[in-house]
Amino acid sequence: MLCSCAEHRFTLSLLADYRNYFTFEIIMTDRNGGRTTMSSRAVKGSGGEAQAPFYVAIAASLASAYFPGLSRGRPKGMGLALFDEAFNKLDVPNTQALLTFFSDMGLQLMIAGPEDKRATFTEVLDTIILVNKSLDGNSVYVDAEFPGSLAKRELAKINPDHVGIEGFRQIAAE
């Protein structure tokens, strides 16, 4: 005999929810074979160290959802990933590595980001849309940039995060 009372429906809903009896963890292995878990890294690491694994998990999850069963070849479809002020705690090399990873997974990124991240994004993204409000607040200006491979290479050459501050000074002096 089935009971339809509220107490049993509540118990059944608890049992049906996998979060009540599964624990999930991501185990990360570095190049030297050292292992750590995402939860321990999130607690101990800097903001960027804690953020990076989540972006990897997000990319893998989105690619799996957008392109289920794809084992080889380039995925077909939009694979859109939207972020607001993404990668804000990450340094330039890790940000660019993650942006490239998303692209390699077949995902297209749409990122709302602050002006200070523009150079970081310009080196690896294909389109930059600039949206600025006029000083009086009555108008909005929209412009698009499409950095080509030459522009990306030249920006990478002078980026102090790639060549170090001394390398940047040397390039600037030339």
C-alpha positions as CSV (number, residue, x, y, z in Angstrom):
1,M,0.0,0.0,0.0
2,L,1.4,3.4,-1.0
3,C,1.2,6.3,1.4
4,S,0.6,9.8,0.0
5,C,1.2,11.6,3.2
6,A,3.5,14.7,3.2
7,E,6.1,13.1,5.5
8,H,6.7,10.2,3.1
9,R,6.8,12.4,0.1
10,F,9.5,14.5,1.8
11,T,11.5,11.3,2.7
12,L,11.3,10.1,-0.9
13,S,12.4,13.4,-2.3
14,L,15.5,13.3,0.0
15,L,16.3,9.8,-1.2
16,A,15.9,10.8,-4.8
17,D,18.3,13.6,-4.6
18,Y,21.8,12.3,-5.4
19,R,23.5,15.2,-3.4
20,N,22.3,13.5,-0.2
21,Y,24.4,10.3,-0.8
22,F,27.2,11.1,-3.2
23,T,30.3,13.2,-2.6
24,F,32.1,14.6,-5.6
25,E,35.8,15.5,-5.8
26,I,38.2,16.5,-8.6
27,I,41.7,15.1,-8.2
28,M,44.4,17.0,-10.0
29,T,47.8,15.6,-11.0
30,D,50.7,17.9,-11.9
31,R,53.5,17.2,-14.4
32,N,55.6,15.5,-11.8
33,G,52.8,13.2,-10.7
34,G,51.9,15.1,-7.5
35,R,48.3,14.9,-6.7
36,T,45.9,17.3,-4.9
37,T,42.2,17.7,-4.7
38,M,40.2,20.7,-5.9
39,S,38.6,21.2,-2.5
40,S,41.9,21.3,-0.6
41,R,43.4,23.6,-3.3
42,A,40.4,26.0,-3.1
43,V,41.0,26.4,0.7
44,K,44.8,26.7,0.6
45,G,45.6,28.4,-2.7
46,S,45.5,32.0,-3.8
47,G,42.4,33.3,-5.5
48,G,43.8,32.3,-8.9
49,E,44.9,28.9,-7.8
50,A,41.5,28.2,-6.4
51,Q,39.7,29.6,-9.5
52,A,41.6,27.8,-12.3
53,P,40.4,24.2,-11.6
54,F,36.8,25.4,-11.5
55,Y,37.2,26.9,-15.0
56,V,38.6,23.6,-16.2
57,A,35.6,21.8,-14.7
58,I,33.2,24.3,-16.3
59,A,34.8,23.9,-19.7
60,A,34.7,20.1,-19.5
61,S,31.1,20.2,-18.3
62,L,30.0,22.6,-21.0
63,A,31.7,20.6,-23.7
64,S,30.2,17.4,-22.4
65,A,26.7,19.0,-22.4
66,Y,27.0,20.7,-25.8
67,F,28.8,17.9,-27.6
68,P,27.8,14.6,-25.9
69,G,29.6,11.6,-27.2
70,L,32.2,13.5,-29.2
71,S,35.4,11.5,-29.0
72,R,37.4,13.1,-31.9
73,G,37.3,15.8,-34.4
74,R,36.1,19.4,-34.1
75,P,32.7,19.7,-32.5
76,K,29.9,21.4,-34.5
77,G,27.6,24.0,-33.0
78,M,27.8,27.1,-31.0
79,G,29.0,25.8,-27.6
80,L,28.4,29.2,-26.0
81,A,29.9,30.0,-22.6
82,L,28.9,33.3,-21.0
83,F,30.9,34.9,-18.2
84,D,30.7,38.1,-16.3
85,E,34.1,39.4,-15.1
86,A,35.6,36.0,-15.6
87,F,39.2,35.1,-14.7
88,N,39.4,38.2,-12.5
89,K,41.8,36.6,-9.9
90,L,44.0,34.8,-12.4
91,D,47.3,36.0,-13.8
92,V,47.8,36.6,-17.5
93,P,49.5,33.3,-18.5
94,N,46.8,31.2,-16.7
95,T,44.0,33.4,-18.0
96,Q,45.3,32.9,-21.6
97,A,45.8,29.2,-21.1
98,L,42.2,28.8,-19.9
99,L,40.9,30.9,-22.8
100,T,42.8,28.7,-25.2
101,F,41.5,25.6,-23.4
102,F,37.9,26.7,-23.8
103,S,38.6,27.3,-27.5
104,D,40.3,23.9,-27.9
105,M,37.2,22.3,-26.3
106,G,35.1,23.9,-29.1
107,L,33.5,26.5,-26.9
108,Q,32.9,30.1,-27.9
109,L,33.3,32.6,-25.1
110,M,31.4,35.7,-24.4
111,I,33.0,37.6,-21.6
112,A,32.1,40.8,-19.9
113,G,35.3,42.1,-18.5
114,P,37.0,45.2,-17.2
115,E,39.2,47.4,-19.3
116,D,42.4,46.3,-17.5
117,K,41.9,42.7,-18.9
118,R,41.6,43.9,-22.5
119,A,45.2,43.3,-23.5
120,T,45.1,39.8,-21.9
121,F,42.0,39.0,-23.9
122,T,43.2,40.6,-27.1
123,E,46.2,38.2,-27.4
124,V,43.9,35.2,-27.6
125,L,40.3,36.1,-28.5
126,D,39.1,36.8,-32.1
127,T,36.6,39.6,-31.4
128,I,36.6,42.3,-28.7
129,I,33.4,44.3,-28.4
130,L,33.9,47.6,-26.5
131,V,30.9,49.1,-24.8
132,N,31.4,52.5,-23.1
133,K,29.1,55.1,-21.7
134,S,29.6,58.7,-22.5
135,L,30.8,61.0,-19.7
136,D,27.4,62.6,-19.4
137,G,25.8,59.1,-19.2
138,N,23.3,59.8,-22.0
139,S,25.0,57.7,-24.7
140,V,26.6,54.4,-25.2
141,Y,29.3,53.7,-27.7
142,V,29.9,50.3,-29.1
143,D,33.0,49.4,-31.2
144,A,34.4,46.1,-32.3
145,E,38.0,45.0,-32.7
146,F,39.1,41.9,-34.6
147,P,42.8,41.3,-33.7
148,G,44.6,39.4,-36.3
149,S,47.5,37.0,-35.8
150,L,50.1,39.7,-36.4
151,A,48.6,41.9,-33.7
152,K,48.4,39.0,-31.3
153,R,52.0,38.0,-31.8
154,E,53.2,41.6,-31.4
155,L,51.2,42.0,-28.2
156,A,52.6,38.8,-26.8
157,K,56.2,40.0,-27.6
158,I,55.8,43.1,-25.5
159,N,53.7,41.7,-22.7
160,P,55.7,41.8,-19.5
161,D,53.8,38.8,-18.2
162,H,55.5,36.8,-21.0
163,V,58.9,38.4,-21.3
164,G,59.3,39.6,-17.7
165,I,59.7,43.3,-16.7
166,E,63.4,43.4,-17.8
167,G,62.5,41.9,-21.2
168,F,59.7,44.5,-21.5
169,R,62.2,47.3,-20.7
170,Q,64.6,46.0,-23.3
171,I,61.9,45.9,-26.0
172,A,60.7,49.4,-25.0
173,A,64.3,50.7,-25.3
174,E,64.7,49.3,-28.8
